[in-house]
Amino acid sequence: MNDITDQGPNPFVTNIEHDTLANNNYRTTLWTGRYLQATLMAIQPGHDIGLEVHEDHDQFLRIESGHALVQMGPSKDDLKSWSAAHDDVVFVPAGMWHNLTNDGNEALKLYSIYAPPEHPHGTVHATKADAEASEHSH
């Protein structure tokens, strides 16, 4: 049972490495404020976030465990690739197409910070399918 809940917009201090490693959901919002949001992610081997773009916010991702293939570029057809693992960070500028694929053999555990927030306060997606269903229902 994962007891991590969204603590925003209240003042909050936590060990984000511990929280990230303890999270087993595809996505769990850790803190949602007016101008910033932190989410925890666990991506299973062979799975990915899905190629996407956020026009109105920048994104910061930090990998706590696992290994990822990172792809970013100005269009779906113009992507550069990087390899990323434990302690690496990924900066995604607004308007940049991006994807992270777990190309390792263990869960890829990371946290993501969006400014401004991307998901409603308290969002928990146990699986990528849950996340996709939620996004299509808006």
N, C-alpha and C positions, 0 to 999 in steps of 0.2 A: 504494500500500500504506500502510495506516494502522498505525503502530507504537505507538500510544497503548495502554498497558495499565494496569490497576488497580494502583496503588501502595500501597493501604491494606492493613493498618493501620499501615504503617511511616511514620515521619516523612518528609515530602515537601514540597519547594518547587518551584514551577513557574510559568511564565508562562501563566495560565489563558486570557488572551485569545488567545495564539498557539495553545494546545492546542484551544480552541473553534473557531477559524477553520480549523485543520488537519483537524478531524474531519469526515469525510464520511458516517459511519454515522448512521442514525436515532438510535441511542443507544449510547454507550460509557461504561462506568463509569470514572471517572478515579481516584477514591479512595473506599474503603469502610472506615469505622472502626466502632467499637462503637456510637456514638451519632449518626453523621453520615455522609452520602454525597454525593459530587459526581458528576454525570453530564454528559456533553456530548451535545448533540442537533443534528442537521441535518434540518430539515423542508423538503421540496421545495415549490415554489410550488403553491398550491391545496390542499395537504395540511394535516392538523391532528394534534394529539395525540389527540383524541377526548375527548368530555365524560366526566369522571371525578371521583371524590371520594376523598380519603384521610382516613379517620376518625381515624387515630392519629398523624398527623404533619403538621407545618407544612412549607411548601415555599417556596423562594426561587428565582426565575429571573432571569437577566440576559441581555439580548439584546446580542450582539456585532456582528451584521450582519443585515440584512433588515428586514422589516416584518411585524407581527402584529396580528390582531384578537384581543383578549383578552376572554373572557367568564367571569364569576364570579357566583355567587349561592348562596342557601341551598337551592335545589332546582333540578331540571332545567328547571322551567317558570318560574323567577324569576331570570333572569340579567341582569346589567348588563354593558355593553360598553365597552371602552377600546381606543384605538389605541396601539401600542407599537412602538418602533424602536431602532436602535443606541444603546447606553448606558442604555436604560430597564431598570428592574427591576420584577418582579411578585412580590408577597407573597401567598401562598395559605394562609389559615388552615386548620387541620385541620377537616374536616367541610364544607368549602366546595366546591360543584361548580365545575368550571373546565375551560376549553378554550383552546388557542392555535391559531389558524389562520394559515398563511402566506398573507397577502393581497397579497404583493409579487410581483416577477418574478425574484427570485434566492433561493437557499437561505436559510432562516432559521436562523442559527447562534446557539445559546444554551447556557448551562450552567444546571444545576439543582442546588440543594442541598436534600437531604431530611434531616430530623432527627425520628425515627431513620431509618436506611437503608430504602429501598424495594426494591432489587433485589439479587440475590445478588452477592457479590464476583466481579469479572471479567466481568460481563455485557457482551456486545456484541450489539446487534441492528442488522444492516446495513440493515434496512428496517422500516417500521411493521408489515408483515405478519409478519416474524420476531418482533417484540415481542408482537403479539397471539397468535401461536401459542404462544409461551413462557408468556404469562399464562394461557392456557386449559389448559395442560398441568399446572398445579399443583393 
